[in-house]
Amino acid sequence: MRILISLLLSCAMVSNVSQAAKRPMTVDDSLNIVSVGDGLISPDGKQVFYSKSEMVWDKNDYKTTYYMASAKDGEAIQYIGEGSGGDFQFSPDGRYLSLIREVDDESSQLFLMPTSGGEAVQLTDHHGGIGAYKWTDDSSTIIFNADESRSEEEEKEHKLGADPVFVDEGPNGKEEARFSNLWAFDLESETETRLSEADFIVYQFDVSPDGSRIVLVGAPNTRVNSEHLTELYLLEVDSKKLTRLTHNEAPEGNPLWAPDGKTFAYRAASDKKFELHNGYFWIMNPDTGSSRKLQGQHLGMVGGALAWTKNGKELLFTEQRSTHTNLYKLNVKTDKTTALSKLPGTLNALSFSKDRERMVISYEDLATPADLYVSKLGSSPITSLRKAVRLTDANPWVREEIQLAHGENLQWNSKGDMEIEGVFVPALNHSGGKMPLILEVHGGPAYFVKNNFRPDLQILAGLGYAILGPNVRGSTGYGDELLRGLMGEVGDGEFIDQMTGVDYVIANKNIDPDHMGIRGWSWGGVSVSYTITQTQRFKAASIGAMVGNWAAETGPGFNLDVALWYIGGTPWDNPEEWAKRSSITHVKNITTPSIILHGGNDTQSSVGQSLMFFTAIRDIGKAPVRYIKFPRQGHGVREPRLNRISQIEEIKWFKKYIDGEDWQAWVRAESDAMQKKSMVTVR
């Protein structure tokens, strides 16, 4: 066993204020965190557009403001005024910033504003609105995707209530959908031209450098569990000829033309069927239809901006490896990957200048909220942000006022001698003796506990809990062996990996085995619900957005991965296995006090699953149970007031059943103005 890298930021970013003078984080602090986004660098690398989003308690919502900054020194001015928008892009010549904005609460249209400043002017008036869009390299044309519109009579009838959903018919899935196609908008003539006319839904597309061809990802419908039916198509702009490039049952995505326009890159796990892999880059020649798989990247999730180097020899991307995310380049000829950054934490490249010499990155780690930077791309990997231009300091009060927990990566051996890694965070201000533990179970299952800023974990550490977040079998970031390790092991595989980790920290990290809790959301909720049917070692459980009966989730929610990989078959041809892997089957074993949380509008893990599990535990009567449903919320709890209630009630539950304490929550100030006067809340 060995302890890996400490999740600490460089000393240049550590406040001089002593930890003793600071206070632990509260739930209200977590709500007040300002998030940064967009991070778009101009083609010439001189300006950066970005946004800040902050909670407005009085309106129970969030407000976003936009800025344009100098890439040289970070000096910024507010941009776009009080307006809002999305899908921001610089025109390739750098003269304009384009955006999508909703008009009259009915349709989304394209707007344009000079990068030098001014008002955003509506550019399109497409009936029914537009979706995604791309500029041509000469800045003369914008290609956009749009749903097929209804006739005036159809639209009138639809608004009057003639809107039944014919499930899984035509483009429909569980909800009403429409086919979509591509259009071109000419900026000089201000006219639009239809480019494609097919019965598919355009998910993604990219325009060749000379503007003559478009590669697109099309799907026949929006049915649940049908993404493997997406295919790649080539569209000739002048002739409008559409050619299907792939014929398989594997999902393709992220098409990106090479600078010479002869080939394009894309992402896929396979060229035959939907397989469980971390995914690969492929290079296709659309003229011949031949494709080549690159295997130099395959350890974890790929995110951030995907780009070619200027010479077209390499691909730039960010990849998660272990608990960290960094920037890499992949040589498409040699299939070799080289690290361009080596920072502990989470670094995402958000956009690149046209010459690929500068980029905007976001960076965070366990004790550092995310901020934006401009950094150069050089021959040597980035190991520090000291030379980067800092664009934002969105939450200075966190480092100035908050006592922050740091952590470390641990490794242990589990079933089949599989090596499992996890993040361990010790309790803050622990006065000696053994620490109570919260086992943090991640969602996915193909996800991971990562080295990023987690206010919820900071709050728990400040309340006196140590935290262990294991990246059990099924997690990404460790290659395909661990990712595929959950196949045929749903429930039991995660349980064994979690408990071997718990035993490891009990033996090595001064943990009190009689004071432990467990929490998880989404697949994490699935795993928690199963774990407490197998052990009575936890004094409290928090179960979020769970599934407890896999057979009952067939149709209402998403379970393609369960049928294809993790359990196999269907509930009607493999009923014993589907029942065995469902926590509801073993619910009579539960003695752990459990709080169950679920968004009332969740369609990913259907909300009835939590009610079923709650009813069973309540009626069996072996354990205290509470179920809180959050109206209007989906797979998470977004609204600030409901978010606060969710966090507070979970803490109360842990305090009561782990510590035997009638914990009193912090009192929040009545308004935003009062809150900003004093960030310190009173217990």
CORWO-V758518 format. One record per helix or strand of 2 or more residues. SS is the DSSP state (hx for helix, st for strand). FROM is the first residue (numbers start at 1). LEN is the number of residues. If there is no record, write none. Layout:
BEGIN
ss: {SS:SS}
from: {FROM:FROM}
len: {LEN:LEN}
END
This chain:
BEGIN
ss: {st:hx:hx:hx:st:st:hx:st:st:st:st:st:st:st:st:hx:st:st:st:st:hx:st:st:st:st:st:st:st:st:st:st:st:st:st:st:hx:st:hx:st:st:hx:st:hx:hx:st:hx:st:hx:hx:hx:hx:st:hx:st:hx:hx}
from: {3:11:19:27:35:47:57:61:76:86:96:107:121:133:141:152:180:191:201:213:227:231:242:252:264:280:290:302:314:324:336:346:358:368:389:396:407:415:419:435:455:465:480:492:511:523:540:551:560:575:583:593:608:625:640:672}
len: {4:3:3:6:7:10:3:10:4:5:8:8:2:3:7:8:7:4:7:7:3:6:3:6:5:6:5:7:8:8:4:7:8:9:2:6:7:3:7:7:8:7:7:17:11:12:5:3:7:6:7:7:13:6:20:6}
END
